[in-house]
Amino acid sequence: MKKLKYFLALIICFLTVSGFSQMLGPEDPGSGPEAGDDPIGGSAPIGSGIVILLSLGAAYGGKKLFYLNKLKSR
C-alpha cells in the first residue's frame, strides 16, 4: 500500500512539475485593447489545469477500484 501511495505521489509531482516547466515564447504585443484584436480573456493557459484534473480523477478512480476489489476479496 505504501508503494502505491508513493508511486501516485510521484506521478502527481511529475505531472505538476512538467506543466510548469514548459518554455514560453515571447509575448505577442498584439495591437492593444483599443483595436479589439486580442481575444477575450487573453491567452490563459488551460492545458496544465486539465492535466491536473485528469490525473486527480484517475487517482481517485484507482483508489475506488482498489477498495472495491479489496472488499470483494473478503
C-alpha positions in Angstrom: 0.0 0.0 0.0 2.9 2.4 0.8 4.4 1.7 -2.6 1.2 2.6 -4.3 0.9 5.9 -2.4 4.5 6.8 -3.2 4.0 5.9 -6.8 0.8 8.0 -7.1 2.5 10.9 -5.3 5.5 10.7 -7.7 3.2 10.7 -10.8 1.3 13.7 -9.5 4.5 15.6 -8.7 5.9 14.8 -12.2 2.8 15.9 -14.0 2.7 19.1 -11.9 6.3 19.9 -12.5 6.2 19.1 -16.2 3.2 21.5 -16.6 5.2 24.4 -15.1 8.5 23.6 -16.9 7.2 24.4 -20.4 9.1 27.1 -22.2 7.1 30.1 -23.1 7.9 32.2 -26.1 8.0 35.9 -26.2 4.6 37.5 -25.8 2.9 38.8 -28.9 2.5 42.5 -28.4 -0.7 42.5 -30.4 -2.4 45.7 -31.3 -3.7 46.5 -27.8 -7.2 46.6 -26.4 -8.1 49.7 -28.4 -8.1 47.8 -31.7 -10.1 44.9 -30.4 -7.8 42.3 -32.0 -7.0 40.5 -28.7 -9.2 37.6 -27.7 -11.4 37.9 -24.7 -9.6 36.5 -21.7 -6.2 36.9 -23.2 -4.1 33.8 -23.7 -4.9 32.0 -20.4 -3.3 28.5 -20.4 -5.8 25.8 -19.5 -3.7 22.8 -20.5 -2.0 22.3 -17.2 -5.2 22.6 -15.3 -6.8 19.9 -17.4 -3.8 17.6 -16.8 -4.1 18.1 -13.1 -7.8 17.4 -13.1 -7.4 14.3 -15.2 -4.6 12.9 -13.0 -6.5 13.6 -9.8 -9.6 11.9 -11.3 -7.6 8.9 -12.4 -6.1 8.6 -8.9 -9.5 8.9 -7.3 -10.9 6.2 -9.6 -7.9 4.0 -9.0 -8.5 4.3 -5.2 -12.1 3.4 -5.6 -11.3 0.4 -7.8 -8.7 -0.7 -5.3 -11.1 -0.6 -2.4 -13.8 -2.3 -4.4 -11.5 -5.2 -5.2 -10.4 -5.3 -1.6 -14.0 -5.6 -0.4 -14.8 -8.3 -3.0 -11.8 -10.5 -1.9 -13.1 -10.7 1.7 
